[in-house]
Amino acid sequence: MKEFDFSLFTDRQLGALARQLTAEFVRRREAAKRLVKRRGGLVEGAGPKYVNPDNPAQTWSGRGKRPAWLDAAIDAGHDLDSLVISDDHPVRRD
């Protein structure tokens, strides 16, 4: 694997990269949790659907009571679609 020269990045770029890496680790961990053993095979269950843009470790499945971070994000101008966890980009930034 190629090694990167992180000294070329600004602090802001490194912070964004760190957030994306954290979000990807969380997404993969949650995806593994969704796989439940059922009748001898693996079946995907319900997992997180939305992610907190300020803290990727906080997610919500879209079921039950909405978490406070989601209400705060919506009040701050995010729309619900911008908080959806997608496979190709775990955390959307507008």
C-alpha positions as CSV (number, residue, x, y, z in Angstrom):
1,M,0.0,0.0,0.0
2,K,1.3,3.5,-0.9
3,E,2.3,5.7,2.0
4,F,1.0,9.2,2.0
5,D,2.9,12.4,2.8
6,F,0.4,14.0,5.2
7,S,2.6,17.0,5.6
8,L,1.2,18.2,2.3
9,F,-2.4,18.5,3.8
10,T,-3.7,21.5,5.6
11,D,-5.1,21.1,9.1
12,R,-8.6,21.5,7.7
13,Q,-8.0,18.8,5.1
14,L,-6.6,16.4,7.7
15,G,-9.6,17.0,9.9
16,A,-12.0,16.2,7.1
17,L,-10.0,13.1,6.2
18,A,-10.1,12.0,9.9
19,R,-13.9,12.5,10.0
20,Q,-14.4,10.5,6.7
21,L,-12.2,7.7,8.0
22,T,-14.1,7.5,11.3
23,A,-17.4,7.5,9.5
24,E,-16.2,4.7,7.2
25,F,-15.0,2.6,10.2
26,V,-18.4,3.2,11.9
27,R,-20.3,2.3,8.7
28,R,-18.3,-1.0,8.3
29,R,-18.8,-1.9,12.0
30,E,-22.5,-1.2,11.7
31,A,-22.8,-3.2,8.5
32,A,-21.2,-6.2,10.2
33,K,-23.7,-5.8,13.1
34,R,-26.7,-5.8,10.7
35,L,-25.8,-9.3,9.5
36,V,-27.7,-11.7,11.7
37,K,-27.6,-15.4,11.5
38,R,-31.0,-16.6,10.4
39,R,-31.8,-20.2,9.2
40,G,-28.3,-21.1,8.5
41,G,-27.5,-18.1,6.3
42,L,-26.7,-14.5,6.8
43,V,-29.5,-12.0,6.3
44,E,-29.1,-8.2,6.5
45,G,-31.2,-6.6,9.3
46,A,-32.1,-3.0,10.0
47,G,-29.1,-0.8,10.7
48,P,-28.3,2.9,10.9
49,K,-29.8,5.0,8.2
50,Y,-28.7,8.5,9.3
51,V,-25.4,9.9,10.7
52,N,-24.6,12.9,12.7
53,P,-22.5,15.2,10.5
54,D,-20.6,16.5,13.5
55,N,-20.0,13.1,15.2
56,P,-20.0,10.1,12.8
57,A,-20.2,7.7,15.7
58,Q,-23.8,8.9,16.3
59,T,-26.3,7.2,14.0
60,W,-30.0,6.6,13.9
61,S,-31.9,3.8,12.2
62,G,-35.0,5.9,11.5
63,R,-37.0,4.0,13.9
64,G,-38.2,5.1,17.3
65,K,-37.7,8.5,18.9
66,R,-35.5,10.9,16.9
67,P,-32.3,11.6,18.7
68,A,-31.5,15.2,19.9
69,W,-28.5,15.4,17.5
70,L,-30.8,14.9,14.5
71,D,-33.2,17.6,15.6
72,A,-30.2,19.9,16.2
73,A,-28.8,19.2,12.7
74,I,-32.2,19.9,11.1
75,D,-32.5,23.2,13.1
76,A,-29.0,24.1,11.9
77,G,-30.1,23.8,8.3
78,H,-29.4,20.2,7.3
79,D,-32.2,18.4,5.5
80,L,-32.9,14.7,6.4
81,D,-31.6,13.5,3.0
82,S,-28.2,15.1,3.6
83,L,-27.8,12.9,6.7
84,V,-28.5,9.6,5.0
85,I,-25.6,7.1,5.2
86,S,-24.8,5.9,1.6
87,D,-22.5,3.1,0.7
88,D,-20.2,5.2,-1.5
89,H,-19.9,8.2,0.8
90,P,-20.8,7.6,4.4
91,V,-21.0,11.3,5.4
92,R,-22.3,13.9,3.0
93,R,-20.8,17.4,3.3
94,D,-22.6,20.2,1.4
